[in-house]
Amino acid sequence: MRANEFVTENQKFPESHQDATPGMRSHPNLDNSSPYHPWRYSAHYLAGADGKNPYEHEPEREGPNGQALITVAYTKAEADMVRQAEKAFGREAGGKMLTPMGSTEMADTNKQSVTKPFKGYKRK
């Protein structure tokens, strides 16, 4: 048996596929090996095809960081681990700071627990 007898490189979907999936479109520049760009693309559906629900802001194709890996370090020790990994992995792993170290809450964030303090049960 020859390979061309069982390996087919169809340039067209079979009729049964075409009949079952109306309106199928190809988007060659949106690589589906990663979900990021297709996901960002689908976010543009939100305004609606009728144009009656305009965007609050115009979405960007790449988003705030594109498809780049993001790491977050809450402590100095975690930041040291990230830098160590960047150094060990090589030049292509080099990062850039997107936000400053340290975590803060917005002024309108409630920082008090709604749970009543409990000292525990009395011992017998």
Secondary structure, 3 states (H helix, E strand, C coil): CCHHHHCCCCCCCCHHHHHHCCCCCCCCCCCCCCCHHHHHHHHHHHHCCCCCCCCCCCCCCCCCCCCCCCCCCCCHHHHHHHHHHHHHHCHHHCCCCCCCCCCCCCCCCCCCCCCCCCCCCCCC
